[in-house]
Amino acid sequence: MRLSLHPSLLLACATLIISTTACSRKVTQNGKASYYADSFDGKRTANGETFRQRHLTAAHRTLPFGTRVKVVNIANGRTVKVRINDRGPFAPGRIIDLSKKAASKLGMINTGVANVEIKYKKPKK
């Protein structure tokens, strides 16, 4: 038995496959990262959680709460994955505020600020 497909149906299927794979939802941002002062430990975050320096969390101005973000320290190549649970940073030029544990994994405790690249998937519409 031979299966025959109409050329326009075949074209429509090919277009659907290409459009769902060609448009990646991955987003990359570059900028400066800083980390929270110890005085914030135990305080409430914008999503209502209690902030803990020992957790792998971060603040971003616009990403939805719960978004998982991979952060790369450009100077040394170290990476960490964090979950967004707060809003900020509000200092000019900064794109993300990290917990102390996340900053430590990136090797930026001594410098306080680092040039980073953040990667995440765009939320589904």
Secondary structure, DSSP 8 states (H G I E B T S, - for coil): ------HHHHHHHHHHHHHHHHS--EEEEEEEEEE--GGGTTSB-TTS-B--TTS-EEE-SSS-TT-EEEEEETTT--EEEEEEEE----STTEEEEE-HHHHHHHT-TTTSEEEEEEEEE----
